[in-house]
Amino acid sequence: VGITTLNLESRTILAKYSIPIKVDFEISPEICDLTGWTNQKLNKCGVDLIEAKRRVEKYCPPGRLIIMDQDDEAPYIERSLNMRLGISRLNVSTLYRILNNQLEASLSLEDMLKYYGLTFIGRQHKADHDSYNIARLFLEVVK
Protein backbone atom coordinates (compact mmCIF):
# COMPACT_ATOMS: atom_id res chain seq x y z
CA VAL A 1 0.00 0.00 0.00
CA GLY A 2 1.29 3.44 -0.89
CA ILE A 3 -0.01 6.62 0.71
CA THR A 4 1.00 10.20 -0.03
CA THR A 5 -0.42 12.92 2.19
CA LEU A 6 -1.21 16.41 0.96
CA ASN A 7 -2.00 19.78 2.46
CA LEU A 8 -4.94 20.86 0.32
CA GLU A 9 -4.80 24.49 1.50
CA SER A 10 -1.16 25.02 0.51
CA ARG A 11 -1.37 22.46 -2.32
CA THR A 12 1.80 20.72 -1.18
CA ILE A 13 2.89 17.14 -0.69
CA LEU A 14 3.61 16.41 2.96
CA ALA A 15 4.92 12.84 3.01
CA LYS A 16 4.77 9.49 1.27
CA TYR A 17 4.52 6.12 2.94
CA SER A 18 5.11 2.58 1.80
CA ILE A 19 3.35 -0.21 3.64
CA PRO A 20 4.56 -3.51 2.19
CA ILE A 21 2.40 -6.38 3.37
CA LYS A 22 3.56 -9.96 3.90
CA VAL A 23 1.64 -12.47 1.81
CA ASP A 24 0.92 -16.15 2.30
CA PHE A 25 1.04 -17.07 -1.38
CA GLU A 26 3.70 -17.26 -4.06
CA ILE A 27 4.08 -14.01 -5.99
CA SER A 28 4.12 -14.62 -9.73
CA PRO A 29 7.21 -13.71 -11.75
CA GLU A 30 5.11 -11.15 -13.66
CA ILE A 31 4.14 -9.34 -10.45
CA CYS A 32 7.74 -9.48 -9.22
CA ASP A 33 8.90 -7.88 -12.48
CA LEU A 34 6.14 -5.27 -12.35
CA THR A 35 6.51 -4.21 -8.71
CA GLY A 36 10.00 -5.24 -7.72
CA TRP A 37 8.58 -7.17 -4.74
CA THR A 38 9.46 -10.80 -4.17
CA ASN A 39 8.31 -13.13 -1.42
CA GLN A 40 11.77 -12.84 0.15
CA LYS A 41 11.63 -9.04 0.19
CA LEU A 42 8.11 -8.98 1.61
CA ASN A 43 8.98 -11.51 4.30
CA LYS A 44 11.93 -9.34 5.29
CA CYS A 45 10.40 -5.84 4.98
CA GLY A 46 6.66 -6.42 5.03
CA VAL A 47 4.22 -6.14 7.90
CA ASP A 48 1.26 -8.32 8.82
CA LEU A 49 -2.31 -7.27 8.05
CA ILE A 50 -2.95 -5.95 11.56
CA GLU A 51 0.05 -3.62 11.40
CA ALA A 52 -0.79 -2.60 7.84
CA LYS A 53 -4.32 -1.66 8.94
CA ARG A 54 -2.93 0.34 11.89
CA ARG A 55 -0.61 2.29 9.58
CA VAL A 56 -3.31 2.97 6.99
CA GLU A 57 -5.59 4.26 9.76
CA LYS A 58 -2.77 6.48 11.04
CA TYR A 59 -1.86 7.99 7.66
CA CYS A 60 -5.37 8.00 6.23
CA PRO A 61 -7.82 8.73 9.06
CA PRO A 62 -11.59 8.87 8.52
CA GLY A 63 -12.70 12.11 6.94
CA ARG A 64 -9.60 12.46 4.80
CA LEU A 65 -10.14 12.78 1.06
CA ILE A 66 -8.91 9.69 -0.79
CA ILE A 67 -7.39 10.52 -4.18
CA MET A 68 -6.68 7.60 -6.49
CA ASP A 69 -6.34 6.92 -10.20
CA GLN A 70 -8.45 3.75 -10.35
CA ASP A 71 -11.93 3.31 -8.90
CA ASP A 72 -11.13 -0.14 -7.51
CA GLU A 73 -8.12 0.85 -5.40
CA ALA A 74 -9.88 1.98 -2.21
CA PRO A 75 -12.37 -0.93 -2.19
CA TYR A 76 -9.50 -3.37 -2.69
CA ILE A 77 -7.61 -1.96 0.30
CA GLU A 78 -10.81 -1.99 2.37
CA ARG A 79 -11.47 -5.65 1.56
CA SER A 80 -7.85 -6.69 2.05
CA LEU A 81 -7.48 -4.96 5.41
CA ASN A 82 -11.08 -5.39 6.57
CA MET A 83 -11.51 -1.68 7.18
CA ARG A 84 -13.35 1.38 5.89
CA LEU A 85 -11.47 4.30 4.39
CA GLY A 86 -12.89 7.79 4.24
CA ILE A 87 -16.05 8.18 2.19
CA SER A 88 -14.79 11.21 0.23
CA ARG A 89 -13.05 9.85 -2.85
CA LEU A 90 -11.76 11.44 -6.01
CA ASN A 91 -10.50 9.61 -9.07
CA VAL A 92 -7.89 11.95 -10.57
CA SER A 93 -7.96 10.05 -13.88
CA THR A 94 -11.66 10.78 -14.27
CA LEU A 95 -11.14 14.41 -13.30
CA TYR A 96 -8.29 14.70 -15.82
CA ARG A 97 -10.40 13.17 -18.61
CA ILE A 98 -13.34 15.50 -17.89
CA LEU A 99 -11.19 18.64 -17.76
CA ASN A 100 -9.31 17.70 -20.93
CA ASN A 101 -12.38 16.48 -22.87
CA GLN A 102 -10.96 12.96 -23.18
CA LEU A 103 -13.88 11.06 -21.69
CA GLU A 104 -13.32 7.89 -23.70
CA ALA A 105 -9.54 7.90 -23.36
CA SER A 106 -7.74 5.21 -21.45
CA LEU A 107 -4.58 6.98 -20.34
CA SER A 108 -1.79 5.82 -18.10
CA LEU A 109 -0.61 7.82 -15.13
CA GLU A 110 2.58 8.47 -17.08
CA ASP A 111 0.59 9.85 -20.05
CA MET A 112 -1.38 12.21 -17.83
CA LEU A 113 1.78 13.46 -16.12
CA LYS A 114 3.36 14.10 -19.54
CA TYR A 115 0.45 16.35 -20.46
CA TYR A 116 1.59 18.69 -17.66
CA GLY A 117 5.26 18.41 -18.60
CA LEU A 118 6.02 16.01 -15.73
CA THR A 119 7.78 12.67 -15.77
CA PHE A 120 6.99 9.75 -13.52
CA ILE A 121 9.31 9.81 -10.50
CA GLY A 122 10.38 6.41 -9.21
CA ARG A 123 9.36 2.95 -10.30
CA GLN A 124 5.94 2.46 -11.82
CA HIS A 125 3.68 0.01 -9.96
CA LYS A 126 5.61 0.47 -6.71
CA ALA A 127 2.79 1.63 -4.43
CA ASP A 128 4.45 4.59 -2.74
CA HIS A 129 5.88 5.84 -6.04
CA ASP A 130 2.47 5.49 -7.70
CA SER A 131 0.74 7.35 -4.87
CA TYR A 132 3.35 10.13 -4.97
CA ASN A 133 2.86 10.60 -8.71
CA ILE A 134 -0.93 10.48 -8.34
CA ALA A 135 -0.56 13.31 -5.81
CA ARG A 136 1.65 15.28 -8.21
CA LEU A 137 -0.91 14.82 -10.99
CA PHE A 138 -3.76 15.91 -8.70
CA LEU A 139 -1.89 19.09 -7.74
CA GLU A 140 -1.40 19.93 -11.43
CA VAL A 141 -5.02 19.19 -12.36
CA VAL A 142 -6.39 21.49 -9.64
CA LYS A 143 -4.07 24.44 -10.39
C-alpha positions in Angstrom: 0.0 0.0 0.0 1.3 3.4 -0.9 0.0 6.6 0.7 1.0 10.2 0.0 -0.4 12.9 2.2 -1.2 16.4 1.0 -2.0 19.8 2.5 -4.9 20.9 0.3 -4.8 24.5 1.5 -1.2 25.0 0.5 -1.4 22.5 -2.3 1.8 20.7 -1.2 2.9 17.1 -0.7 3.6 16.4 3.0 4.9 12.8 3.0 4.8 9.5 1.3 4.5 6.1 2.9 5.1 2.6 1.8 3.4 -0.2 3.6 4.6 -3.5 2.2 2.4 -6.4 3.4 3.6 -10.0 3.9 1.6 -12.5 1.8 0.9 -16.2 2.3 1.0 -17.1 -1.4 3.7 -17.3 -4.1 4.1 -14.0 -6.0 4.1 -14.6 -9.7 7.2 -13.7 -11.8 5.1 -11.1 -13.7 4.1 -9.3 -10.5 7.7 -9.5 -9.2 8.9 -7.9 -12.5 6.1 -5.3 -12.4 6.5 -4.2 -8.7 10.0 -5.2 -7.7 8.6 -7.2 -4.7 9.5 -10.8 -4.2 8.3 -13.1 -1.4 11.8 -12.8 0.1 11.6 -9.0 0.2 8.1 -9.0 1.6 9.0 -11.5 4.3 11.9 -9.3 5.3 10.4 -5.8 5.0 6.7 -6.4 5.0 4.2 -6.1 7.9 1.3 -8.3 8.8 -2.3 -7.3 8.0 -3.0 -5.9 11.6 0.1 -3.6 11.4 -0.8 -2.6 7.8 -4.3 -1.7 8.9 -2.9 0.3 11.9 -0.6 2.3 9.6 -3.3 3.0 7.0 -5.6 4.3 9.8 -2.8 6.5 11.0 -1.9 8.0 7.7 -5.4 8.0 6.2 -7.8 8.7 9.1 -11.6 8.9 8.5 -12.7 12.1 6.9 -9.6 12.5 4.8 -10.1 12.8 1.1 -8.9 9.7 -0.8 -7.4 10.5 -4.2 -6.7 7.6 -6.5 -6.3 6.9 -10.2 -8.5 3.7 -10.4 -11.9 3.3 -8.9 -11.1 -0.1 -7.5 -8.1 0.9 -5.4 -9.9 2.0 -2.2 -12.4 -0.9 -2.2 -9.5 -3.4 -2.7 -7.6 -2.0 0.3 -10.8 -2.0 2.4 -11.5 -5.6 1.6 -7.8 -6.7 2.0 -7.5 -5.0 5.4 -11.1 -5.4 6.6 -11.5 -1.7 7.2 -13.3 1.4 5.9 -11.5 4.3 4.4 -12.9 7.8 4.2 -16.1 8.2 2.2 -14.8 11.2 0.2 -13.1 9.8 -2.9 -11.8 11.4 -6.0 -10.5 9.6 -9.1 -7.9 11.9 -10.6 -8.0 10.1 -13.9 -11.7 10.8 -14.3 -11.1 14.4 -13.3 -8.3 14.7 -15.8 -10.4 13.2 -18.6 -13.3 15.5 -17.9 -11.2 18.6 -17.8 -9.3 17.7 -20.9 -12.4 16.5 -22.9 -11.0 13.0 -23.2 -13.9 11.1 -21.7 -13.3 7.9 -23.7 -9.5 7.9 -23.4 -7.7 5.2 -21.4 -4.6 7.0 -20.3 -1.8 5.8 -18.1 -0.6 7.8 -15.1 2.6 8.5 -17.1 0.6 9.8 -20.1 -1.4 12.2 -17.8 1.8 13.5 -16.1 3.4 14.1 -19.5 0.4 16.3 -20.5 1.6 18.7 -17.7 5.3 18.4 -18.6 6.0 16.0 -15.7 7.8 12.7 -15.8 7.0 9.7 -13.5 9.3 9.8 -10.5 10.4 6.4 -9.2 9.4 3.0 -10.3 5.9 2.5 -11.8 3.7 0.0 -10.0 5.6 0.5 -6.7 2.8 1.6 -4.4 4.5 4.6 -2.7 5.9 5.8 -6.0 2.5 5.5 -7.7 0.7 7.4 -4.9 3.4 10.1 -5.0 2.9 10.6 -8.7 -0.9 10.5 -8.3 -0.6 13.3 -5.8 1.6 15.3 -8.2 -0.9 14.8 -11.0 -3.8 15.9 -8.7 -1.9 19.1 -7.7 -1.4 19.9 -11.4 -5.0 19.2 -12.4 -6.4 21.5 -9.6 -4.1 24.4 -10.4 
